[in-house]
Amino acid sequence: MALELVMVGTGSPLPDASRAGPSQLVGVDGRWFLFDAGRGCLMRLAATGVGPAQIESLFLTHLHSDHVTDVNDVITTRWITGFPGSPLPVVGPAGTQRFVEDTLRMLEPDIGWRVAHHDDLVTGPEVPVTETTGVEGEVVLDDGVRIIATPTDHRPVHPTVAYRVEADGCSVVLAGDTVPCGGLDLLCAGADVYVQTVVRDDVIRNIPLQRLRDVLDYHSSVADAARTATRAGVGTLVLNHCVPTPGPDPDGPNGRNEWLAMAAEHFDGEILLPDDLDRIGVGT
């Protein structure tokens, strides 16, 4: 059973022409699970060859705008390109039900126009929601593919969760935005791949803009992520949603190699800083 991670979007809240908003796709033998749906997610999905109708479930780590910007596009496009459209199960922390209801309410005029125009569209999108606390490693899906949720710490954004996908003895953790915490350590234990939002605290601390410096107290630094990876004994650490965006010259200031070297000070396993659409084999 092959398990594959596709980095659909590797960007941050800061718009970047080459990095879409945070979103990852996990595939298990033709089954596809989407984690978060940030800015440009649907366009990047088109490049992967996986359409919204092929997504089995959408999992949200939290409801910060940069992680959910494209949820409405995934819902709408799945509905109007399905013949017939199939329900889109969504899993997320408390508040997800209201978020989905509000999204569908925002889409009401569009839904009404499409139903009025197309005889085969008789109802709007179906979006069943499961809210998970993640307490004590709650299993939210277990049908040959086991997906586990645990609570994380991104306060004042609360609650937030991370997910672990397991299949055929392989595992990948999608951590989202969080500082190091017990739930994250529990989820990462022995994982093959661990994907973590990271910030350069050494750079941001010297920027004379308090609103930007505020991101330091609720995100993992590169060193934080590397230490979590070491504690948990993971195989590969994936640096994601990097703030500030790594520079274009890998060897230049704030370049990819600088980020990797910082992580390597605290973790001796494989370290990746991927681009959009990079594919990562899990347990291979």
SULHU-V82446 format. One record per pair of residues at least 4 apart in sequence whose C-alpha atoms are under 6 Angstrom apart, sorted by the first residue. I is the first residue (numbers start at 0). GAP is how many residues later the second one is. D is the distance in whole Angstrom. If there is no record, write none. Layout:
i = (I;I)
gap = (GAP;GAP)
d = (D;D)
This chain:
i = (0;1;1;2;2;2;3;3;3;3;3;4;4;4;4;5;5;5;5;6;6;6;6;7;7;7;7;7;8;8;8;8;8;9;9;9;9;9;10;10;10;10;10;11;11;12;18;19;19;20;20;21;21;22;22;22;22;23;23;24;24;25;25;26;26;31;31;32;32;32;33;34;34;34;35;35;36;36;36;36;36;37;37;37;37;37;38;38;44;51;52;56;56;57;58;58;58;59;60;60;60;60;61;64;72;73;76;78;78;86;86;87;88;88;88;89;90;90;90;91;91;91;92;92;92;93;96;113;114;114;133;133;133;133;134;136;136;136;137;137;138;138;139;139;140;140;141;144;144;145;145;146;146;147;147;148;148;149;149;149;150;150;150;151;151;151;151;152;152;153;153;161;161;162;162;163;163;164;164;165;165;169;170;170;171;171;171;171;172;172;173;174;174;175;176;176;177;178;178;178;187;188;189;189;189;190;191;191;191;192;192;193;193;194;195;195;196;196;197;197;197;197;198;198;198;199;200;200;203;204;219;219;221;222;225;225;225;226;228;228;229;234;235;235;235;236;237;237;237;238;245;245;245;246;246;248;249;249;249;250;250;253;256;263)
gap = (167;26;27;24;25;279;22;23;276;277;278;20;21;274;275;18;19;272;273;17;269;270;271;15;16;36;268;269;11;12;13;14;267;9;12;230;231;266;8;9;10;11;230;9;229;53;257;19;20;17;18;16;45;12;13;14;15;10;11;8;9;6;7;4;5;23;24;22;23;24;24;23;24;25;24;31;4;30;31;33;34;28;29;30;31;32;30;31;5;26;25;32;33;32;31;32;33;32;99;100;101;115;98;4;4;4;4;6;46;39;40;39;38;39;40;39;38;39;40;4;39;40;38;39;67;37;32;4;6;7;4;15;16;17;15;11;12;13;10;11;8;9;7;8;5;6;4;21;22;19;20;17;18;15;16;13;14;11;12;33;9;10;32;8;9;26;31;25;26;24;64;12;13;10;11;8;9;6;7;4;5;113;20;21;19;20;21;22;21;22;21;20;21;21;20;42;41;39;40;41;44;43;42;43;44;43;42;43;91;42;43;43;44;43;43;44;43;44;22;23;24;44;22;43;44;21;4;20;9;8;4;5;41;40;37;40;41;39;4;5;37;34;33;34;35;34;33;34;35;34;8;9;10;7;8;6;5;6;7;4;6;4;4;4)
d = (6;6;6;6;5;6;6;5;6;5;6;6;5;6;5;6;5;6;5;5;6;5;5;5;5;6;5;5;4;5;5;5;5;6;5;6;5;6;5;5;5;6;5;6;5;5;6;6;5;4;4;5;6;6;5;5;6;6;5;6;5;6;5;5;5;5;6;6;6;5;5;6;5;6;5;5;5;6;5;5;6;5;4;5;5;5;5;6;6;5;5;5;6;5;6;5;6;5;6;5;6;6;5;6;6;6;6;5;6;5;6;5;6;5;6;5;6;5;6;6;5;6;5;5;6;5;6;6;5;6;5;4;4;5;6;6;5;5;6;5;6;4;6;6;6;5;4;6;5;6;5;5;5;5;5;6;5;5;6;5;6;4;5;5;5;6;6;5;6;5;5;6;5;6;5;6;4;5;5;6;4;5;5;5;6;6;5;6;5;6;5;6;5;6;6;6;5;6;5;5;6;4;6;5;5;5;5;5;6;6;5;5;6;5;6;6;5;5;5;5;5;5;5;6;5;6;6;6;6;6;5;6;6;6;5;5;5;6;6;5;6;6;6;5;6;5;6;5;6;5;5;5;6;5;5;6;4;5;5;5;6;6;6;6)
